Amino acid sequence: MSKADDFLCITRVNLLGDKTAFDQLTHKYQSSIRRFFLNLTMGDSQLSDDLAQETFIKAYLGLRTFNGLSAFSTWLFRIAYNVFYDAVRARKNTIDIDTAEIDKNMKSDNLFSTERADIYSALKQLRNEERTALLLFYMEDKTHPEIAKIMNCPLGTVKTYILKGKKMVGEYLKKEGYE
Amino acid sequence: MNKLKSDNKEDALIQRFFEKNKAEIPDKGFTEKVMKQLPEQKSLDWIVWFFAAAGISITLYIVLSMEIVIPLPAINDSKVLLYIIGGVFILPALMFPVLKTACANCFDYSKFSKFLSPF
């Protein structure tokens, strides 16, 4: 599904109230949005699914405000970013505190192999902003300007986040024997 | 130069690491769950009906009360003019539900989008 298809789906939802068009959009973007949350929450699949659901519902309700100046996926990630930080604020940083629970999930869930545990350990070294920028850049293949739009911060700040994040993850990987 | 090389090496290492961990997450009913939770949006059909009704009313008012358009040379019979103008407003109102159903059920947007994709 191309960007033109996305635009057609959005038009169908907005003009005809066609829910099946939104179903197509959800199906297309569910994997990247859920993966984004899964990495941000350090592998808490239940929480990441809840946040992803909230993101899509908010996107549906606010679809009329989508002006098409940026790609739909950028707009969707902007909502996801806001949903995540709203959740962090609402839970008063319990996402960081609940690491024991998450570690338990990582061990019990088959989805999380040793490699996946490694990525969460690597991401744990970073501040929230650095982690978000790095994930959007490497995992979701977003460009620097797109990340700046998603995180609503200057381009230079995004570059600094990525640079710092890269340095820390690089050091961690070398320490863990990755080459 | 050495710093640049080491940066590139580090960048490649990080890129490989993230690429290896970039797994597609299977839907497993997630989309269905989202669709069930979507709230019902208010229908905007009323806009069409409102303007159709307003158009018909205005037309009737002009034709019946003010007699402005009746002396047009091409149309001598005022009833004919009434039918024509009324039809202009009634037709879209009648066609709207038909078109909406056709678009929702029959029209394959994926075929249509092929023509739009170059733009």
Interface residues (C-beta under 8 A of the other chain):
Chain A: S2 A4 D5 F7 L8 C9 R12 L16 G17 D18 K19 T20 A21 F22 D23 T26 H27 Q30 S31 R34 R35 L38 D49 A52 Q53 F56 I57 Y60 L61 E115 R116 I119 A122 Y138 M139 K166 K167 V169 G170 L173 K174 Y178 E179
Chain B: E10 D11 L13 I14 Q15 F17 F18 E19 K20 N21 K22 A23 E24 I25 P26 D27 F30 T31 K33 V34 M35 Q37 L38 P39 Q41 S43 L44 K100 C103 A104 Y109 S110 F112 S113 L116 S117 F119
